[in-house]
């Protein structure tokens, strides 16, 4: 399974506002500050894991990504809230 994710921050550290289950709303384009990707083998149960990381970046950070195999893919999103 192939995983990839983008780590982003909104301009001037504006708060990230989630709309629905998979959308992000903000007043400007997010600033992409990192990315990760990896190919992971599934286990005997068909499960594969991909650890999410902000790469040491603190503050309001969003991680948006996808997991794909063959022609199928699924999107995922996570958020870290800063102090």
N, C-alpha and C positions, 0 to 999 in steps of 0.2 A: 504494500500500500504506500502511496506517495503522499506525504504531508507537506504543506507549505503554509507559512503565515507571515503577515506583515505586522510590525509593531508601529503604532502611530500615536501622535499627540496632536490635539487641536491647537491652532495658533494662539499665542499668548496664554497657554495653559487654560483655555476656556473649558468649562465642564463638558464631559461627554454625556449626551442625553440619549438613552435607548428608546426607540420607538418600535413597539411590537416585539417579536421574538428575535428578529435578525437584522434590524436596521439601526443605523446611528444617525442622529440629527445633530447638526452643529451649524454655526453661522459661517464657517469657512472651511476650506479644504484641510484635511488632516495633514500633518507633517509626518512623513514616513521616516522613522529613525532606526529601523532595523528590519531584518527579515531572516527567517530560518526555513530550511527545507531538509527533508530526510526521507529515505525509503526504508520502511520498516516491515519485517516479516511478521505475519500473524502467527499466533500460537496454535496449539492443537484444537482450541475451541473457536478458531477463526477471528480472534480478537487481536488488535494491534494498538499500541499506545504511543502517544507523542507528547512529551512533557512541554507544557507551555511555559515560556519564560519572557520576561521583559528585558532581559540582557543587562540587568542592573540599573535600568532606567527607573527613576522614582517619579511620583506625581500621578496625574490622571493619564493613564495609558490604556489604549485599546489594542487588542490583538485580534486580527481578522484573518481567517484562513480557510483552507479546504483540505479535505482528504479525498483521494481518488484512487480508483483501481479500474483499469480498462476504460470503458466509456462512462462509468458511473462516478459521481462525486457528490459530496455533501459539504456544506459550508458550516463553519463554527465561528463563534465570537466569545471573547472574554474581556474583562475590564479590571484594571487595578486602580483603586482610588488612593490618591496621595494624602499626605497629612494635612 
